[in-house]
C-alpha cells in the first residue's frame, strides 16, 4: 500500500485525478470504478479541467459506479446518477451508454444488484476503483458488519450514514433507507484501488483502516490485503498516521 500525503483538499483531488489520468492515457479503453461524495467533487473537477485542456479523452472508457440509492430515479437530483452527470459525465466526451450505476429505481432491487455484478464480471472487471471512506470505515455502502459482503447487494443504511448524507437533502426523512452497493468482493477484485480522504474528521478512521486490525467492523481495513492500493490523503486526514 502506498500512502501519498497531499497538502490540501485541492492538492489531494489533483493527485487522485493524475492517477486516473495515468490509467486512461496508458489504456484509453480502461474501465473505471467511480464513487460519489464530497471527496470526489474536486477529483472530477480536476479531470474535467484536464479534459478541457486536451490532456485526455474518455471516449473509449467504461465506468461502473460503486453505489446508488434505492427508490430514486436517474433524473432525481439526489441520485448518484445525477451527481455523476453534473460533476463529470456531462463535461467530458464519455459515451453515456458506457456509464453504469446500479438501477436504484428497479422494483426488484436485489435482482438488479445481481445483474450489475454479472455485468461487471462479463465486462472483464474494473481496472481502477476510486473510493472515498465514511467516518465509520464504510466503502461504497458497505457498513460495519460481522462479515465482508462479496458481490453487489442491497443494504439498509445506518442512522449515522443517513445523518451524514442528510446534508444534501431537505431533511433526514428524505434520505432513502436502502441502497445498492458493490460488495467488498467486487471492490477487492478491481486490479488497482485509489482511496482518497480529506479533513481532520477522517483522521481517526484513516488510522484505523490503514494501521488497525483487518475486520469487517472497519470495512476499509480489508484494503490492507489488496496488492495495488494507493491512499491519497490531505495533511489533516493523515494527521493521526505515525
Ligand atoms: C459514495 C460512496 C461513499 C463515500 C463516503 C465518503 O459513492 O460510496 O462510500 O465515498 O461516504 O463520502 P464523502 O466523500 O462525502 O466524505
Boltz pocket constraint, residues with backbone or C-beta under 6 A from the ligand:
constraints:
  - pocket:
      binder: B
      contacts: [[A, 34], [A, 35], [A, 36], [A, 37], [A, 38], [A, 39], [A, 40], [A, 66], [A, 67], [A, 131], [A, 132], [A, 133], [A, 134], [A, 138], [A, 139], [A, 140], [A, 141]]
      max_distance: 6.0
